[in-house]
């Protein structure tokens, strides 16, 4: 066992040191990594660093001899991936290159696992892994009932770059929604402080009160593309921040809940005829929110733009209301 000096590759740019170490030296535990960083046994370009430090291409990481764990469990054979799940995830692919994959997520499919969720995008990503390559990684999420564009990174380094792009607001996202009501003015900006709370079906988000703490500022630009009298409208939504349920709670806050969004619709009083304000007789009860378009700086240079067509239930509502949606353009960079 000897001291090793390892170069950080271009793909590993911006990855945390501790994650880089666990990737290259799987026998290292987090406790050992932190201790070795604290005592200077692990160094980057000859300097002491913290375990959470971000790495840059070309840096040299000095690692002392790494002992092999005693009685470590034998490596398990990689499980055979369900071919049906592989077909399902392949059908969602809108764009694929060496750095990123862009999916068209169907409504009703969760992005990640949770209580009672047995099928989700994250567990299906093994179906997109190439032999000998890293497992693709999510870089953002969509609500379970929201359809449309979802970006996946093919390597840890790209995932770090994409996560930074989403945090830095260099990613342009466009959503389409059918809302109950017509916003006044017809174009504008929704800007609210949001707070997590408990509500219908568990945790939800609400507009914060004057004395609420731990709030998150949410900004969304909206444009009314078309409307059916004053009862329903087709909105184009451009979130400038990325808060949980931002679009859903913001639309509800201006008295235009998204069609089918029961958790954020208001229950009408008996004088108003009863029922949830997010439901309209004769129209589908699924959430009518679709991630239509995304444009972001590609890790290899340039800007990638991808669009996704409407899912069947929203397309059916468009036909019923007489709205005409253009077909998604081909991805371009």
ABEGO torsion letter per residue (X at the ends): XBBBBBBBBAAABGBBAAAAAAAABAABBAAAAAAAAAAGABBBGGBBBBAABBBBBGBBBBBBBBBBBBGBBBBBBBBBBBAAAAAAAAAABABBBAABBBBBBBBGBBABBEBGBABBAAAAAAAABBBGBBBBBBABBBBAABBEBBBBBABAAAAAAAAAAAAAGABBBBBBBBBBEBBOBABEBBBBBBBBBBBBGEBBBBBBBAABBGBBBBBBBBBBABBBEAABBBBBBBBABBBBGAAAAAAAAAGBBBBGBAAABBBBBAAAGEEBAABBBGBBABBBBBBABBBBBBAAEEBBBBBBBBBAAAAAAAAAAGBBBBBBBBBBX
